[in-house]
Amino acid sequence: MTGFSHYNNQGRAQMVNVSAKEETARTATAQSRVRLSKTLYDAIHAQELKKGDPLSVAQIAGIMAAKKTAEWIPMCHPITIQGTDLQFSYEETGDDYMLLIEATVTVKSNTGVEMEALTAVSAAALTFYDMCKAVDKSMVIEETLLVEKTGGKNGDFRHPRL
């Protein structure tokens, strides 16, 4: 089991001890994509959804999820997040649309915030689906990925496809 820090010497799961790691400023940005119909896109922009503005609710859900990540992901350390921001944009993709959700999480800590950013966009995408499913159940939550991260022992990372 060498090479994996989340296993103890008996090969069982453990939460890694990060107490000796240096506290540094760290950020992580993740994104998720949701494919939706033109009908739904038009309904959103005409403010015709009965549940209200799906992006406002998804924004709150993403922030809340980032703060609760350690409760969702078993080996994730509970940390005090200094900032979480979600951005939304639409792209026309021929006959339908793509909603791009991006979350950036910042912290000064001895562990990173990649999981918090990924959890934020995942919760925002699921919330968007929930808010809009009455109009379009055929939405597809597509790829979710870490765009970039800064800080920490392993240094900076930028996804090679972006």
mmCIF file of the C-alpha atoms, coordinates in Angstrom:
data_MODEL
# 
_entry.id   MODEL 
# 
loop_
_atom_site.group_PDB 
_atom_site.id 
_atom_site.type_symbol 
_atom_site.label_atom_id 
_atom_site.label_alt_id 
_atom_site.label_comp_id 
_atom_site.label_asym_id 
_atom_site.label_entity_id 
_atom_site.label_seq_id 
_atom_site.pdbx_PDB_ins_code 
_atom_site.Cartn_x 
_atom_site.Cartn_y 
_atom_site.Cartn_z 
_atom_site.occupancy 
_atom_site.B_iso_or_equiv 
_atom_site.pdbx_formal_charge 
_atom_site.auth_seq_id 
_atom_site.auth_comp_id 
_atom_site.auth_asym_id 
_atom_site.auth_atom_id 
_atom_site.pdbx_PDB_model_num 
ATOM 1   C CA . MET A 1 1   ? 0.000   0.000  0.000   1.00 0.00 ? 1   MET A CA 1 
ATOM 2   C CA . THR A 1 2   ? 2.947   2.341  -0.380  1.00 0.00 ? 2   THR A CA 1 
ATOM 3   C CA . GLY A 1 3   ? 2.376   5.602  -2.191  1.00 0.00 ? 3   GLY A CA 1 
ATOM 4   C CA . PHE A 1 4   ? -1.120  6.136  -0.825  1.00 0.00 ? 4   PHE A CA 1 
ATOM 5   C CA . SER A 1 5   ? -1.203  8.431  2.196   1.00 0.00 ? 5   SER A CA 1 
ATOM 6   C CA . HIS A 1 6   ? -4.743  7.487  3.232   1.00 0.00 ? 6   HIS A CA 1 
ATOM 7   C CA . TYR A 1 7   ? -3.792  3.923  4.247   1.00 0.00 ? 7   TYR A CA 1 
ATOM 8   C CA . ASN A 1 8   ? -2.243  3.027  7.594   1.00 0.00 ? 8   ASN A CA 1 
ATOM 9   C CA . ASN A 1 9   ? 0.400   0.324  8.080   1.00 0.00 ? 9   ASN A CA 1 
ATOM 10  C CA . GLN A 1 10  ? -2.372  -2.313 8.207   1.00 0.00 ? 10  GLN A CA 1 
ATOM 11  C CA . GLY A 1 11  ? -3.776  -1.235 4.852   1.00 0.00 ? 11  GLY A CA 1 
ATOM 12  C CA . ARG A 1 12  ? -6.853  0.375  6.387   1.00 0.00 ? 12  ARG A CA 1 
ATOM 13  C CA . ALA A 1 13  ? -8.199  3.838  5.720   1.00 0.00 ? 13  ALA A CA 1 
ATOM 14  C CA . GLN A 1 14  ? -6.868  6.714  7.805   1.00 0.00 ? 14  GLN A CA 1 
ATOM 15  C CA . MET A 1 15  ? -7.207  10.457 7.844   1.00 0.00 ? 15  MET A CA 1 
ATOM 16  C CA . VAL A 1 16  ? -3.767  11.841 7.051   1.00 0.00 ? 16  VAL A CA 1 
ATOM 17  C CA . ASN A 1 17  ? -2.082  13.819 9.836   1.00 0.00 ? 17  ASN A CA 1 
ATOM 18  C CA . VAL A 1 18  ? -1.401  17.274 8.372   1.00 0.00 ? 18  VAL A CA 1 
ATOM 19  C CA . SER A 1 19  ? -0.273  18.915 11.615  1.00 0.00 ? 19  SER A CA 1 
ATOM 20  C CA . ALA A 1 20  ? 3.377   19.122 10.510  1.00 0.00 ? 20  ALA A CA 1 
ATOM 21  C CA . LYS A 1 21  ? 2.530   20.718 7.157   1.00 0.00 ? 21  LYS A CA 1 
ATOM 22  C CA . GLU A 1 22  ? 3.109   24.441 6.707   1.00 0.00 ? 22  GLU A CA 1 
ATOM 23  C CA . GLU A 1 23  ? 0.069   26.693 6.734   1.00 0.00 ? 23  GLU A CA 1 
ATOM 24  C CA . THR A 1 24  ? -0.018  28.553 3.412   1.00 0.00 ? 24  THR A CA 1 
ATOM 25  C CA . ALA A 1 25  ? -2.496  30.430 1.244   1.00 0.00 ? 25  ALA A CA 1 
ATOM 26  C CA . ARG A 1 26  ? -4.202  27.961 -1.066  1.00 0.00 ? 26  ARG A CA 1 
ATOM 27  C CA . THR A 1 27  ? -6.869  28.181 -3.738  1.00 0.00 ? 27  THR A CA 1 
ATOM 28  C CA . ALA A 1 28  ? -8.709  25.682 -5.881  1.00 0.00 ? 28  ALA A CA 1 
ATOM 29  C CA . THR A 1 29  ? -11.009 26.216 -8.840  1.00 0.00 ? 29  THR A CA 1 
ATOM 30  C CA . ALA A 1 30  ? -13.308 23.503 -10.163 1.00 0.00 ? 30  ALA A CA 1 
ATOM 31  C CA . GLN A 1 31  ? -15.945 23.436 -12.856 1.00 0.00 ? 31  GLN A CA 1 
ATOM 32  C CA . SER A 1 32  ? -18.976 21.408 -13.814 1.00 0.00 ? 32  SER A CA 1 
ATOM 33  C CA . ARG A 1 33  ? -21.085 21.520 -16.957 1.00 0.00 ? 33  ARG A CA 1 
ATOM 34  C CA . VAL A 1 34  ? -24.830 21.021 -17.345 1.00 0.00 ? 34  VAL A CA 1 
ATOM 35  C CA . ARG A 1 35  ? -26.345 20.480 -20.806 1.00 0.00 ? 35  ARG A CA 1 
ATOM 36  C CA . LEU A 1 36  ? -29.883 21.865 -21.113 1.00 0.00 ? 36  LEU A CA 1 
ATOM 37  C CA . SER A 1 37  ? -32.509 22.408 -23.763 1.00 0.00 ? 37  SER A CA 1 
ATOM 38  C CA . LYS A 1 38  ? -33.268 25.666 -25.540 1.00 0.00 ? 38  LYS A CA 1 
ATOM 39  C CA . THR A 1 39  ? -36.752 25.485 -23.992 1.00 0.00 ? 39  THR A CA 1 
ATOM 40  C CA . LEU A 1 40  ? -35.277 25.514 -20.493 1.00 0.00 ? 40  LEU A CA 1 
ATOM 41  C CA . TYR A 1 41  ? -32.738 28.209 -21.372 1.00 0.00 ? 41  TYR A CA 1 
ATOM 42  C CA . ASP A 1 42  ? -35.558 30.417 -22.689 1.00 0.00 ? 42  ASP A CA 1 
ATOM 43  C CA . ALA A 1 43  ? -37.730 29.738 -19.599 1.00 0.00 ? 43  ALA A CA 1 
ATOM 44  C CA . ILE A 1 44  ? -34.875 30.710 -17.270 1.00 0.00 ? 44  ILE A CA 1 
ATOM 45  C CA . HIS A 1 45  ? -34.225 33.957 -19.104 1.00 0.00 ? 45  HIS A CA 1 
ATOM 46  C CA . ALA A 1 46  ? -37.943 34.789 -19.196 1.00 0.00 ? 46  ALA A CA 1 
ATOM 47  C CA . GLN A 1 47  ? -38.062 34.131 -15.415 1.00 0.00 ? 47  GLN A CA 1 
ATOM 48  C CA . GLU A 1 48  ? -40.817 31.545 -15.902 1.00 0.00 ? 48  GLU A CA 1 
ATOM 49  C CA . LEU A 1 49  ? -39.596 28.872 -13.472 1.00 0.00 ? 49  LEU A CA 1 
ATOM 50  C CA . LYS A 1 50  ? -42.046 28.315 -10.616 1.00 0.00 ? 50  LYS A CA 1 
ATOM 51  C CA . LYS A 1 51  ? -39.246 27.607 -8.104  1.00 0.00 ? 51  LYS A CA 1 
ATOM 52  C CA . GLY A 1 52  ? -37.498 30.911 -8.874  1.00 0.00 ? 52  GLY A CA 1 
ATOM 53  C CA . ASP A 1 53  ? -34.023 31.768 -10.138 1.00 0.00 ? 53  ASP A CA 1 
ATOM 54  C CA . PRO A 1 54  ? -32.050 28.508 -10.364 1.00 0.00 ? 54  PRO A CA 1 
ATOM 55  C CA . LEU A 1 55  ? -28.653 30.234 -10.396 1.00 0.00 ? 55  LEU A CA 1 
ATOM 56  C CA . SER A 1 56  ? -29.316 32.122 -7.152  1.00 0.00 ? 56  SER A CA 1 
ATOM 57  C CA . VAL A 1 57  ? -30.266 28.929 -5.367  1.00 0.00 ? 57  VAL A CA 1 
ATOM 58  C CA . ALA A 1 58  ? -27.369 26.992 -6.951  1.00 0.00 ? 58  ALA A CA 1 
ATOM 59  C CA . GLN A 1 59  ? -24.990 29.741 -5.774  1.00 0.00 ? 59  GLN A CA 1 
ATOM 60  C CA . ILE A 1 60  ? -26.096 29.329 -2.162  1.00 0.00 ? 60  ILE A CA 1 
ATOM 61  C CA . ALA A 1 61  ? -26.023 25.514 -2.416  1.00 0.00 ? 61  ALA A CA 1 
ATOM 62  C CA . GLY A 1 62  ? -22.463 25.605 -3.758  1.00 0.00 ? 62  GLY A CA 1 
ATOM 63  C CA . ILE A 1 63  ? -21.242 27.830 -0.937  1.00 0.00 ? 63  ILE A CA 1 
ATOM 64  C CA . MET A 1 64  ? -22.995 25.705 1.681   1.00 0.00 ? 64  MET A CA 1 
ATOM 65  C CA . ALA A 1 65  ? -21.587 22.496 0.190   1.00 0.00 ? 65  ALA A CA 1 
ATOM 66  C CA . ALA A 1 66  ? -18.026 23.854 0.177   1.00 0.00 ? 66  ALA A CA 1 
ATOM 67  C CA . LYS A 1 67  ? -18.349 24.551 3.910   1.00 0.00 ? 67  LYS A CA 1 
ATOM 68  C CA . LYS A 1 68  ? -19.731 21.048 4.583   1.00 0.00 ? 68  LYS A CA 1 
ATOM 69  C CA . THR A 1 69  ? -17.281 19.064 2.433   1.00 0.00 ? 69  THR A CA 1 
ATOM 70  C CA . ALA A 1 70  ? -15.642 17.277 5.361   1.00 0.00 ? 70  ALA A CA 1 
ATOM 71  C CA . GLU A 1 71  ? -19.085 15.931 6.294   1.00 0.00 ? 71  GLU A CA 1 
ATOM 72  C CA . TRP A 1 72  ? -19.569 14.475 2.784   1.00 0.00 ? 72  TRP A CA 1 
ATOM 73  C CA . ILE A 1 73  ? -16.074 13.182 1.967   1.00 0.00 ? 73  ILE A CA 1 
ATOM 74  C CA . PRO A 1 74  ? -14.822 10.759 4.648   1.00 0.00 ? 74  PRO A CA 1 
ATOM 75  C CA . MET A 1 75  ? -11.073 11.530 4.620   1.00 0.00 ? 75  MET A CA 1 
ATOM 76  C CA . CYS A 1 76  ? -11.413 15.281 4.023   1.00 0.00 ? 76  CYS A CA 1 
ATOM 77  C CA . HIS A 1 77  ? -10.186 17.519 6.846   1.00 0.00 ? 77  HIS A CA 1 
ATOM 78  C CA . PRO A 1 78  ? -12.603 20.075 8.275   1.00 0.00 ? 78  PRO A CA 1 
ATOM 79  C CA . ILE A 1 79  ? -11.117 23.479 7.505   1.00 0.00 ? 79  ILE A CA 1 
ATOM 80  C CA . THR A 1 80  ? -12.103 27.087 7.928   1.00 0.00 ? 80  THR A CA 1 
ATOM 81  C CA . ILE A 1 81  ? -12.705 28.426 4.442   1.00 0.00 ? 81  ILE A CA 1 
ATOM 82  C CA . GLN A 1 82  ? -11.854 32.092 3.921   1.00 0.00 ? 82  GLN A CA 1 
ATOM 83  C CA . GLY A 1 83  ? -13.761 32.516 0.655   1.00 0.00 ? 83  GLY A CA 1 
ATOM 84  C CA . THR A 1 84  ? -15.973 30.743 -1.861  1.00 0.00 ? 84  THR A CA 1 
ATOM 85  C CA . ASP A 1 85  ? -17.180 32.244 -5.143  1.00 0.00 ? 85  ASP A CA 1 
ATOM 86  C CA . LEU A 1 86  ? -19.288 30.630 -7.853  1.00 0.00 ? 86  LEU A CA 1 
ATOM 87  C CA . GLN A 1 87  ? -19.596 31.953 -11.390 1.00 0.00 ? 87  GLN A CA 1 
ATOM 88  C CA . PHE A 1 88  ? -22.110 30.846 -14.025 1.00 0.00 ? 88  PHE A CA 1 
ATOM 89  C CA . SER A 1 89  ? -22.124 31.271 -17.794 1.00 0.00 ? 89  SER A CA 1 
ATOM 90  C CA . TYR A 1 90  ? -24.077 29.798 -20.695 1.00 0.00 ? 90  TYR A CA 1 
ATOM 91  C CA . GLU A 1 91  ? -22.727 28.671 -24.056 1.00 0.00 ? 91  GLU A CA 1 
ATOM 92  C CA . GLU A 1 92  ? -24.904 27.926 -27.060 1.00 0.00 ? 92  GLU A CA 1 
ATOM 93  C CA . THR A 1 93  ? -23.940 24.513 -28.453 1.00 0.00 ? 93  THR A CA 1 
ATOM 94  C CA . GLY A 1 94  ? -26.066 24.207 -31.579 1.00 0.00 ? 94  GLY A CA 1 
ATOM 95  C CA . ASP A 1 95  ? -29.545 22.962 -30.679 1.00 0.00 ? 95  ASP A CA 1 
ATOM 96  C CA . ASP A 1 96  ? -29.038 23.224 -26.915 1.00 0.00 ? 96  ASP A CA 1 
ATOM 97  C CA . TYR A 1 97  ? -27.075 25.093 -24.252 1.00 0.00 ? 97  TYR A CA 1 
ATOM 98  C CA . MET A 1 98  ? -24.312 24.357 -21.780 1.00 0.00 ? 98  MET A CA 1 
ATOM 99  C CA . LEU A 1 99  ? -24.249 25.907 -18.316 1.00 0.00 ? 99  LEU A CA 1 
ATOM 100 C CA . LEU A 1 100 ? -20.675 26.254 -17.064 1.00 0.00 ? 100 LEU A CA 1 
ATOM 101 C CA . ILE A 1 101 ? -20.421 26.386 -13.274 1.00 0.00 ? 101 ILE A CA 1 
ATOM 102 C CA . GLU A 1 102 ? -17.096 27.428 -11.771 1.00 0.00 ? 102 GLU A CA 1 
ATOM 103 C CA . ALA A 1 103 ? -16.214 27.624 -8.065  1.00 0.00 ? 103 ALA A CA 1 
ATOM 104 C CA . THR A 1 104 ? -13.080 29.074 -6.489  1.00 0.00 ? 104 THR A CA 1 
ATOM 105 C CA . VAL A 1 105 ? -12.356 28.355 -2.837  1.00 0.00 ? 105 VAL A CA 1 
ATOM 106 C CA . THR A 1 106 ? -9.612  30.079 -0.815  1.00 0.00 ? 106 THR A CA 1 
ATOM 107 C CA . VAL A 1 107 ? -8.059  29.228 2.508   1.00 0.00 ? 107 VAL A CA 1 
ATOM 108 C CA . LYS A 1 108 ? -4.956  29.722 4.622   1.00 0.00 ? 108 LYS A CA 1 
ATOM 109 C CA . SER A 1 109 ? -4.363  26.237 5.914   1.00 0.00 ? 109 SER A CA 1 
ATOM 110 C CA . ASN A 1 110 ? -2.076  23.234 6.058   1.00 0.00 ? 110 ASN A CA 1 
ATOM 111 C CA . THR A 1 111 ? -4.287  21.299 3.630   1.00 0.00 ? 111 THR A CA 1 
ATOM 112 C CA . GLY A 1 112 ? -5.759  22.102 0.232   1.00 0.00 ? 112 GLY A CA 1 
ATOM 113 C CA . VAL A 1 113 ? -9.262  22.983 -0.887  1.00 0.00 ? 113 VAL A CA 1 
ATOM 114 C CA . GLU A 1 114 ? -9.604  20.954 -4.072  1.00 0.00 ? 114 GLU A CA 1 
ATOM 115 C CA . MET A 1 115 ? -12.380 18.812 -2.614  1.00 0.00 ? 115 MET A CA 1 
ATOM 116 C CA . GLU A 1 116 ? -14.258 21.888 -1.400  1.00 0.00 ? 116 GLU A CA 1 
ATOM 117 C CA . ALA A 1 117 ? -14.219 23.410 -4.890  1.00 0.00 ? 117 ALA A CA 1 
ATOM 118 C CA . LEU A 1 118 ? -15.291 20.120 -6.503  1.00 0.00 ? 118 LEU A CA 1 
ATOM 119 C CA . THR A 1 119 ? -18.068 19.673 -3.934  1.00 0.00 ? 119 THR A CA 1 
ATOM 120 C CA . ALA A 1 120 ? -19.264 23.229 -4.516  1.00 0.00 ? 120 ALA A CA 1 
ATOM 121 C CA . VAL A 1 121 ? -19.709 22.792 -8.282  1.00 0.00 ? 121 VAL A CA 1 
ATOM 122 C CA . SER A 1 122 ? -21.262 19.351 -7.837  1.00 0.00 ? 122 SER A CA 1 
ATOM 123 C CA . ALA A 1 123 ? -23.853 20.645 -5.376  1.00 0.00 ? 123 ALA A CA 1 
ATOM 124 C CA . ALA A 1 124 ? -24.542 23.675 -7.581  1.00 0.00 ? 124 ALA A CA 1 
ATOM 125 C CA . ALA A 1 125 ? -25.104 21.428 -10.621 1.00 0.00 ? 125 ALA A CA 1 
ATOM 126 C CA . LEU A 1 126 ? -27.441 19.130 -8.686  1.00 0.00 ? 126 LEU A CA 1 
ATOM 127 C CA . THR A 1 127 ? -29.340 22.106 -7.298  1.00 0.00 ? 127 THR A CA 1 
ATOM 128 C CA . PHE A 1 128 ? -29.687 23.617 -10.774 1.00 0.00 ? 128 PHE A CA 1 
ATOM 129 C CA . TYR A 1 129 ? -31.109 20.285 -11.953 1.00 0.00 ? 129 TYR A CA 1 
ATOM 130 C CA . ASP A 1 130 ? -33.562 20.209 -9.040  1.00 0.00 ? 130 ASP A CA 1 
ATOM 131 C CA . MET A 1 131 ? -34.702 23.771 -9.717  1.00 0.00 ? 131 MET A CA 1 
ATOM 132 C CA . CYS A 1 132 ? -35.269 23.092 -13.434 1.00 0.00 ? 132 CYS A CA 1 
ATOM 133 C CA . LYS A 1 133 ? -36.420 19.467 -13.686 1.00 0.00 ? 133 LYS A CA 1 
ATOM 134 C CA . ALA A 1 134 ? -40.091 20.433 -14.012 1.00 0.00 ? 134 ALA A CA 1 
ATOM 135 C CA . VAL A 1 135 ? -39.248 22.007 -17.382 1.00 0.00 ? 135 VAL A CA 1 
ATOM 136 C CA . ASP A 1 136 ? -36.475 19.690 -18.609 1.00 0.00 ? 136 ASP A CA 1 
ATOM 137 C CA . LYS A 1 137 ? -35.727 16.302 -17.046 1.00 0.00 ? 137 LYS A CA 1 
ATOM 138 C CA . SER A 1 138 ? -33.347 15.528 -19.935 1.00 0.00 ? 138 SER A CA 1 
ATOM 139 C CA . MET A 1 139 ? -30.609 17.814 -18.569 1.00 0.00 ? 139 MET A CA 1 
ATOM 140 C CA . VAL A 1 140 ? -27.222 16.102 -18.341 1.00 0.00 ? 140 VAL A CA 1 
ATOM 141 C CA . ILE A 1 141 ? -24.661 16.958 -15.699 1.00 0.00 ? 141 ILE A CA 1 
ATOM 142 C CA . GLU A 1 142 ? -21.480 16.466 -17.665 1.00 0.00 ? 142 GLU A CA 1 
ATOM 143 C CA . GLU A 1 143 ? -17.830 16.543 -16.674 1.00 0.00 ? 143 GLU A CA 1 
ATOM 144 C CA . THR A 1 144 ? -16.714 17.916 -13.343 1.00 0.00 ? 144 THR A CA 1 
ATOM 145 C CA . LEU A 1 145 ? -13.023 18.640 -12.924 1.00 0.00 ? 145 LEU A CA 1 
ATOM 146 C CA . LEU A 1 146 ? -10.355 20.525 -11.023 1.00 0.00 ? 146 LEU A CA 1 
ATOM 147 C CA . VAL A 1 147 ? -9.348  23.497 -13.179 1.00 0.00 ? 147 VAL A CA 1 
ATOM 148 C CA . GLU A 1 148 ? -6.420  24.624 -11.043 1.00 0.00 ? 148 GLU A CA 1 
ATOM 149 C CA . LYS A 1 149 ? -5.017  24.805 -7.549  1.00 0.00 ? 149 LYS A CA 1 
ATOM 150 C CA . THR A 1 150 ? -2.329  26.932 -5.951  1.00 0.00 ? 150 THR A CA 1 
ATOM 151 C CA . GLY A 1 151 ? -0.214  26.593 -2.833  1.00 0.00 ? 151 GLY A CA 1 
ATOM 152 C CA . GLY A 1 152 ? 0.824   23.667 -0.737  1.00 0.00 ? 152 GLY A CA 1 
ATOM 153 C CA . LYS A 1 153 ? 3.722   21.216 -0.751  1.00 0.00 ? 153 LYS A CA 1 
ATOM 154 C CA . ASN A 1 154 ? 3.002   19.948 -4.270  1.00 0.00 ? 154 ASN A CA 1 
ATOM 155 C CA . GLY A 1 155 ? 2.803   23.444 -5.760  1.00 0.00 ? 155 GLY A CA 1 
ATOM 156 C CA . ASP A 1 156 ? 0.484   24.758 -8.409  1.00 0.00 ? 156 ASP A CA 1 
ATOM 157 C CA . PHE A 1 157 ? -1.577  22.699 -10.850 1.00 0.00 ? 157 PHE A CA 1 
ATOM 158 C CA . ARG A 1 158 ? -3.492  23.627 -14.005 1.00 0.00 ? 158 ARG A CA 1 
ATOM 159 C CA . HIS A 1 159 ? -5.604  21.038 -15.789 1.00 0.00 ? 159 HIS A CA 1 
ATOM 160 C CA . PRO A 1 160 ? -3.739  20.084 -18.982 1.00 0.00 ? 160 PRO A CA 1 
ATOM 161 C CA . ARG A 1 161 ? -6.883  20.180 -21.150 1.00 0.00 ? 161 ARG A CA 1 
ATOM 162 C CA . LEU A 1 162 ? -7.727  23.782 -20.298 1.00 0.00 ? 162 LEU A CA 1 
# 
